[in-house]
Amino acid sequence: MNNKKISRKKFVTDTAKATLGTALSLSLPSIVPSSVFGKNAPSNRINVASIGCGRISVTHDMTLVARYGGARIIAVCDLDKARADAGVQAVKNNYQRAADRNGGLTGDWDIKVYYDYRELLLNKDIDAVHISLPDHQHAIVGVHAVQAGKDVYLQKPAALTVEEGRILSNEVKKTGRILQMGSQQKSLNPWPQFKKACELVRNGRIGKLQTIEVGLPGDPGGGNSTKMVVPSTLNYDAWLGSTPDVYYTEDRVHTLDASMKGITSRPGWLRCEQFGAGMITGWGAHHIDTAHWAMGTEYSGPIEIWGKGNFPTDDPGYKGLWDVHGIFRTEALYANGVHMIVSNELPNGIKFIGEDGWIWVTRGSYVTDSDPIADKDGVKPIDASNPKILQSVIGPNEIHLYESAEQHANWLDCIKSRKEPVAPIEVGHRSCSACLLHHIAMKVKRKIYWDPQQETFKNHDKEATALLSRPRRKGYDFNV
């Protein structure tokens, strides 16, 4: 990042108030923060850009990056001009709130706005990007970002297909960039119970692990399929990206309401198979990633997968738009003998069952407010067949998993140290691949046999192999 100091100094000169305002986002108030002169001085800060200004970006990624004293969001981008402009205001609001908390000083922050991520990536002042886009854009934008020399925070799932995930992981390794997956169950804040559960399982507190039950939410059918005029603010062709050219309708994309209420509502694309696999990757990327962490299979995957899922389009009379899976139950076998069951009919969370007991872990009393199925009654975030299991202390010579205080802070720390983050892309790719294998099993309606090392199906399974990739529209290529 040293080759960028001159341009940064110019930027800081032009926006001196922003320097002070950002420094004041630190937890300890002061009139002239020491960070102006120390390790968080402007010339040492990580300049971050936000690619995507939807609900996860404005409510999660932007907020948490803005809290990190050693980084600064200097640009935003969205293919919907109204959302991009709202994203600028969201960033300014975050820094203004920080300034208000730390002395009441205001800031005049100059946030650059882009409507094409490729133009943003040409900005040499930007060191890193967080990517909060629809699933079908994750891998291709991630590839282009690392090729442009940017470090990346990528929302899960890693990719739309197994093939795209492999391309992304290979490109990150080739370029040497830092890529952190948004698998925040790996970090202590806000859910320390996941690391605790995984360490207890890894260290044999429930005996030999036999079964893992993974409960995920489900998605209903529906959606208005009426053809509509493309909004003047939206670059719809670019939004479709590599996926097929289909007519615009609001429920296929996101609401036109660019207020915070609209932006934070659940978008329709999450329910369309053209852009993602549904809850099996949406929430499965979190819970199966955690299950892999507990098993020590983060760089592998299942060897047999089977099960079934109900799709709205199975009904010949279905006239809705949304077509991702609804009720489902799929199962998998790992080489270590562990049997995994994944279903929306199980409680949302993960249950590890061993020869000597079980451990249950979940986020707590809800899924998320905007997800279609939420448990508002309250559940224990971590539980066990015997309370003594949870009281057990992991000894100094036992397995201690990577400790990350918070996902975004870990990413930014690793950008400076160049150490591997808590959720690197290869691990994210393997978790995503496992989810997609469950989805493929739903589609082919029979058992499939997977080779995790070669990432191919055994027995020359042509039908299943065809589902490892998708055709990409001309002009939306990876360029690898």
Residue pairs with C-beta under 8 A, 6 or more apart in sequence:
1 46
1 127
4 47
4 124
4 125
4 127
5 43
7 124
7 125
8 42
8 43
8 45
8 47
8 125
9 42
9 43
11 42
11 74
11 110
11 125
12 18
12 19
12 42
12 43
14 110
15 108
15 109
15 110
17 106
17 107
17 108
17 109
18 72
18 95
18 107
18 108
18 109
18 110
19 36
19 42
20 32
20 33
20 36
20 105
20 107
21 95
21 96
21 98
21 99
21 105
21 106
21 107
21 109
22 45
22 69
22 72
22 95
22 98
22 107
22 109
23 33
23 35
23 36
23 40
23 69
24 30
24 33
24 98
24 99
24 101
24 102
24 103
24 105
25 66
25 67
25 69
25 95
25 98
25 99
25 102
26 33
26 35
26 40
26 69
26 102
29 101
29 102
29 103
30 102
30 103
31 103
35 41
35 69
36 42
39 70
40 69
40 70
44 70
45 70
45 71
45 72
46 70
46 71
46 72
46 127
46 128
46 412
46 415
46 416
47 71
47 72
47 74
47 125
47 126
47 127
47 128
48 65
48 71
48 72
48 73
48 74
48 126
48 127
48 128
48 129
48 130
49 73
49 74
49 75
49 76
49 77
49 112
49 114
49 120
49 123
49 126
49 128
49 129
49 130
49 150
50 57
50 61
50 62
50 65
50 73
50 75
50 76
50 77
50 87
50 91
50 129
50 130
50 132
51 76
51 77
51 78
51 117
51 120
51 129
51 130
51 131
51 132
51 133
51 141
51 145
52 77
52 78
52 131
52 132
52 133
52 137
52 155
53 76
53 77
53 78
53 80
53 83
53 84
53 86
53 87
53 90
53 132
53 263
54 78
54 83
54 132
54 133
54 254
54 263
54 267
55 263
55 264
55 265
55 266
55 267
55 370
56 132
56 155
56 182
57 87
57 130
57 132
58 86
58 87
58 90
58 260
58 263
58 264
59 264
60 132
61 130
61 132
61 153
61 155
61 182
61 408
62 73
62 87
62 90
62 91
62 94
62 130
63 94
64 406
64 407
64 408
64 409
65 71
65 73
65 130
65 153
65 408
65 412
66 73
66 91
66 94
66 95
66 98
67 98
67 409
68 408
68 409
68 412
70 412
70 416
71 128
71 412
73 91
73 94
73 111
74 110
74 111
74 112
74 125
74 126
75 111
75 112
75 113
75 114
75 120
75 123
75 126
76 84
76 87
76 88
76 91
76 111
76 112
76 113
76 114
77 84
77 87
77 113
77 114
77 115
77 116
77 117
77 120
78 84
78 87
78 115
79 115
79 116
79 234
79 235
79 238
79 239
80 231
80 233
80 234
80 235
80 239
80 254
80 258
81 115
81 233
81 234
82 231
82 233
82 256
82 258
83 233
83 254
83 258
83 263
84 113
84 114
84 115
85 113
85 258
86 258
86 259
86 260
86 263
87 113
88 111
88 113
90 260
91 109
91 111
92 107
92 109
92 111
95 107
95 109
96 106
96 107
99 105
99 106
99 107
112 123
114 120
115 235
116 235
116 238
117 141
117 144
117 145
118 144
120 126
120 129
121 129
121 144
121 145
121 148
121 150
122 148
126 150
127 150
127 151
127 415
128 150
128 151
128 152
128 153
128 178
128 411
128 412
128 415
129 145
129 150
129 151
129 152
129 153
130 152
130 153
130 154
130 155
130 408
131 137
131 138
131 141
131 142
131 145
131 152
131 153
131 154
131 155
132 155
133 141
133 155
134 239
134 267
134 269
134 270
134 275
134 276
135 157
135 159
135 160
135 275
135 276
135 277
135 281
135 282
136 160
136 241
136 242
136 243
136 274
136 275
136 276
137 241
138 154
138 155
138 157
138 158
138 159
138 160
138 168
139 158
139 159
139 160
139 164
139 165
139 167
139 168
139 478
140 164
140 241
140 242
140 476
140 477
140 478
142 152
142 154
142 168
142 171
142 172
142 179
142 425
143 167
143 168
143 171
143 478
143 479
143 480
144 478
144 479
145 152
145 177
146 152
146 171
146 172
146 175
146 177
146 179
147 171
147 175
147 479
149 175
149 177
150 177
151 177
151 178
151 179
151 411
151 415
152 172
152 177
152 178
152 179
152 180
153 179
153 180
153 182
153 407
153 408
153 411
154 179
154 180
154 181
154 182
154 425
154 428
155 182
156 181
156 182
156 183
156 281
156 285
156 286
156 289
156 428
156 431
156 432
157 276
157 277
157 281
157 282
157 284
157 285
157 428
157 431
157 432
157 435
158 165
158 168
158 169
158 181
158 285
158 425
158 428
158 429
158 431
158 432
159 165
159 167
159 168
159 429
159 432
160 275
160 276
160 470
161 436
161 468
161 469
161 470
162 432
162 433
162 436
162 437
162 455
162 468
162 469
163 468
163 469
164 469
164 478
165 428
165 429
165 432
165 433
166 429
166 455
167 478
167 480
168 425
168 429
169 425
169 426
169 429
170 480
171 478
171 480
172 179
172 424
172 425
173 426
178 411
178 414
178 415
178 418
178 420
178 421
179 421
179 424
179 425
180 407
180 408
180 410
180 411
180 414
180 421
180 422
180 423
180 424
181 289
181 423
181 424
181 425
181 427
181 428
181 431
182 407
182 423
183 285
183 286
183 289
183 407
183 423
183 427
183 428
183 431
184 190
184 191
184 407
185 191
185 194
185 286
185 287
185 289
185 290
185 363
186 194
186 195
186 289
186 290
186 293
186 402
186 404
186 407
186 422
186 423
187 195
187 404
187 405
187 406
187 407
187 410
187 422
188 195
188 403
188 404
188 405
188 406
189 405
189 406
191 363
191 364
191 381
193 361
193 381
193 382
194 290
194 293
194 361
195 401
195 403
196 361
196 382
196 390
197 290
197 294
197 350
197 352
197 359
197 361
197 382
198 290
198 293
198 294
198 401
199 394
199 398
199 399
199 400
199 401
200 206
200 359
200 389
200 390
200 392
200 394
201 209
201 294
201 295
201 352
201 354
201 359
202 294
202 296
202 399
202 401
203 394
203 398
203 399
204 354
205 356
205 357
205 359
205 389
205 392
206 352
206 353
206 354
206 355
206 356
206 357
206 358
206 359
206 384
206 385
206 389
207 354
207 355
207 356
207 357
208 354
208 355
209 294
209 295
209 336
209 338
209 352
209 353
209 354
210 337
210 338
210 339
210 353
210 354
210 355
211 338
211 339
211 340
211 341
211 353
212 291
212 294
212 295
212 338
212 339
212 340
212 341
212 350
212 351
212 352
212 353
213 340
213 341
213 343
213 346
213 350
213 351
213 353
214 284
214 287
214 288
214 291
214 340
214 341
214 342
214 343
214 346
214 349
214 350
215 287
215 343
215 344
215 345
215 346
215 347
215 348
215 349
215 350
215 351
216 279
216 280
216 283
216 284
216 287
216 342
216 343
216 344
216 346
216 348
217 279
217 282
217 283
217 344
217 348
217 367
217 371
217 372
217 373
217 374
218 279
218 325
218 326
218 327
218 328
218 344
218 372
218 373
219 270
219 271
219 278
219 279
219 322
219 324
219 325
219 326
219 372
220 322
220 326
220 372
221 312
221 318
221 320
221 322
221 323
221 326
222 271
222 320
222 321
222 322
223 251
223 252
223 268
223 271
223 272
223 320
223 321
223 322
224 249
224 250
224 251
224 321
225 249
225 251
225 319
225 320
225 321
226 249
227 247
227 248
227 249
228 247
228 248
228 249
228 250
229 248
230 236
230 248
231 256
233 258
234 253
236 248
236 253
237 245
239 253
240 246
240 473
241 473
241 476
242 470
242 472
242 473
242 476
242 477
243 274
243 275
243 470
243 473
244 274
244 473
245 473
246 252
246 274
249 321
250 256
250 268
251 268
251 321
251 322
252 268
252 269
252 272
252 321
253 267
253 268
253 269
254 265
254 267
254 268
254 269
255 262
255 263
255 265
255 267
256 262
257 263
257 265
264 370
265 370
266 370
266 371
266 372
268 321
268 322
269 275
269 276
270 276
270 278
270 282
270 324
271 278
271 321
271 322
271 323
271 324
272 321
272 322
272 323
272 324
273 323
273 324
276 282
276 324
277 324
277 325
277 435
277 436
277 439
278 324
278 325
278 439
279 324
279 325
279 344
280 309
280 325
280 328
280 330
280 342
280 435
280 436
280 438
280 439
280 442
281 432
281 435
281 436
281 439
283 348
283 367
283 371
284 342
284 434
284 435
284 438
285 428
285 431
285 432
285 435
287 349
287 350
288 340
288 342
288 431
288 434
288 435
289 298
289 423
289 427
289 428
289 431
290 350
290 361
291 340
291 350
291 352
292 298
292 300
292 427
292 430
292 431
292 434
293 401
294 350
294 352
295 334
295 336
295 338
297 334
297 336
297 430
298 427
298 430
298 431
299 426
299 427
299 430
300 334
300 335
300 430
300 452
300 453
301 334
301 430
301 433
301 434
301 437
301 450
301 452
302 332
302 333
302 334
302 340
302 434
302 437
302 450
302 452
303 333
303 334
303 335
303 449
303 450
303 451
303 452
304 332
304 333
304 447
304 448
304 449
304 450
305 330
305 331
305 332
305 333
305 437
305 438
305 440
305 441
305 447
305 448
305 450
306 330
306 331
306 332
306 441
306 446
306 447
306 448
307 328
307 329
307 330
307 331
307 342
307 438
307 441
307 442
308 328
308 329
308 330
308 442
308 445
309 325
309 326
309 327
309 328
309 329
309 330
309 439
309 442
310 325
310 326
310 327
310 328
311 323
311 324
311 325
311 326
311 442
312 318
312 320
312 322
312 323
312 326
313 323
325 439
325 442
326 344
327 344
327 345
328 342
328 343
328 344
328 442
329 341
329 342
329 343
329 345
330 341
330 342
330 343
330 438
330 441
330 442
331 339
331 340
331 341
331 342
332 339
332 340
332 342
332 434
332 437
332 438
333 339
333 340
334 340
335 452
342 438
344 373
347 362
347 375
347 379
348 362
348 363
348 367
348 373
348 375
349 360
349 361
349 362
349 363
349 379
350 360
350 361
350 362
351 358
351 359
351 360
351 361
352 358
352 359
352 360
352 361
357 384
357 385
357 386
357 389
358 384
358 385
359 382
359 383
359 384
359 385
359 389
359 390
360 380
360 382
360 383
360 384
361 381
361 382
361 383
362 379
362 380
362 381
362 382
363 381
364 378
364 379
364 381
365 375
365 376
365 377
365 378
365 379
366 374
366 375
366 376
367 373
367 374
367 375
368 374
382 390
383 390
384 390
394 400
402 422
404 410
404 421
404 422
407 422
407 423
410 421
410 422
411 421
413 419
414 420
414 421
430 452
433 455
436 468
437 448
437 450
440 448
440 464
440 467
440 468
441 447
441 448
443 467
444 463
444 464
444 467
448 457
448 461
448 464
449 457
449 458
449 459
449 461
450 456
450 457
450 458
451 457
451 458
456 465
457 464
457 465
457 468
